[in-house]
Amino acid sequence: MDCKKNSKRWHILKSLLFFFILYLHLLHNVVTYINFDHFFTQKYVGDFFIDITKINFLPFDTISNNFFGATVAPVTIVQTVGNLILLTPLTFCLLTFKLSKNGFVAMYITFFTSLFIESFQFLQNYVATSFEYGEAYRSVDIDDIILNSLSGIIGVILFKIMNKKFISTLNKIPETNIPY
């Protein structure tokens, strides 16, 4: 019976690993993708500057504007909710695959991942301004770091809930004679 339960667990973990790798690929494409065509098709002028309008250091400013501002657009709400769940799978998988000792370490990793993403987007904006038609198309926002850190907490809570249900469900699987 234990062998079959372990086999079922192994199949579930392999499937989860596949989706985690797919998630990491999509995460990279969404938050750190660089369009290299821009560097080869635009004239380099070397005029680096920081577009201060694309930077927000006021906590909860963007969040409050997205939900309670003069113009509330569905796209900004989707972006806010997206940032709230963006790193949940990362934290969940760090704990599931035991890549993190505990929930606090996983949340620290999530925080520093978010900090890296925002720093990378700042660097992208800085480099893009050195080209003739370069424009800072990414924003750097403290609210993204806050929401992504909350996403880590959601991941820990989800892991704790799923871990309890997962273990109790697999323990209830009856022994069968069907080969896997």
N, C-alpha and C positions, 0 to 999 in steps of 0.2 A: 504494500500500500504506500509506503513512504517513497519508494522509487517512482511510482506513477505520479504522486503529488509533486515530487521534485521535478519530474519531466514536464509536468504542466506548468510549474513555476518557471522553468527554464524557457519554455516556449513563450510565455507571457513576457519575461524579461528580455528575450531576444527581440520581440515585437516592439517593446518599449524602447530598446536601444536603437532600433531602426528609425522610429519616429523622433527620437532625440537627435540623431544625426541629421535627419531632415530638418528639424527645427533649427539646429545650429546653422545650417546652410541658409535657410530663409532669414534668420536673424541677421546674418552677415549681409545678405542682399538688401535688407530693409534699412539697416542703420549705419553700415560702414561701406557701402558700395561706392566705388570711385569710377566715374566715366572717363576712361583714359583717352577716348577720342578727343575730348576737350583739350588735352595737353598737346595733341599733335595737329589739330586743325585751327587753333586760335593763336594769334600773335602774342608772344611773350613780351610784356612791357616792364616787368620787374617792379611794378609799383604796388608793393604789398601794403595793405591797410586792414584795419579791424573795423568791420561794420558793426558799430555799437547798437544799431537798431535790431540786430539779430541776437542780442544777448540779454537775458533776463536773470538778474541776481536777487529779485524780490520774491521770497517764498510765497506760494499760493496766489500770486498775481495772475498768472496764466490760467490756473484752474478756476479762479473766481470769474475771470473775464469769459472763459468758455461756457460757464453755466449761467452766470448772472449778468453778463455784460450787455451793452446796448444792442449788439447784434449777436444772437446765439445761432450758430450754424451747425447743422448736423455733422459736418466734417470735423469740426473742432471737438465736438463731444466724442466722436469715434476715436479721434487721436488721443484724447485724454483717457478714455477707457482702454484703448490699446496700450498706452504707457502703463496703465495700472495692471495689466496682465502680461506685459511683454516678457518679463523674466521669471514668471511663475514656473514654466516648464524647466528652466535652468535649475532653479532651487529644488524643485521636485525630483529631478533626475540626479542632482548631486547627492541627495539623501538616499534615493532608491538604489543607486549603484555604489553607495558607500564611498563616494569621492570626497565627502565631507564628514568630519567626525560627528557633528551635531547640527541642530538647526541654527544656532548662533553663528557658527563658522560659515554655513551656507548663506546666511543673510549678509555676512561681511563680504563674501565673494560676490553676491548679487550687487551690493552697494558699490564695490570697486569696479565691477563690470559696467555698471551704469555710469560711474565717473569716467571710465575709459571711453565709453561711447560718446559722452558729451565732449570730452577733451579731443577726441578724434574728429568730431564734427566741427569743433572750433578750428582745428588745424586745417581741415578741408576748406573751410570758408577763407581762412587766411591765405592759403596757397592759391585758391581760385581767383582771388582779387588781383593776382599778379599777371593775369592774362587780359587781352584787350576787351573782350566781352565777358570777362569773369564776373560772376555775381555770387555773393554769399547766399546760397540757396538753402542752407541748413541753419536751424536756430539752435542756440545753446541756452538751455533753460534749467534753472534750479528745480523747477517743478517736475521736470522729467526725472531728475535724480530722486526726488521725493516719491513720485508715483512708482518708479521702478523699484525703489527700496520697499515700498508697501507690497509690491508684487512679490518680493522675496518672502515677506511674512505670509502672504496668501499661499505661496508654494509650500512653506513649512506646515501650515495648517492643513492644506490638502494632502500632503504626505502623511501626516499623522492620522487623518481620517481614512485615507485609502489603505494605509498600512494595517490598521485594525480590521477593516472590512475584508481586505485581501487575504490576510492570514486566517481569519475565521471562516471565510468562504472556502479556501483551499483545504482546510481541515475537515470540511463537511463533504468533500467529494468522495463518493463511494468507490470502492474498489471494483473494477470491471475486468472482464477478460478481453476487452477490445484492444488489439495491439496499436501502438502509436506509430 
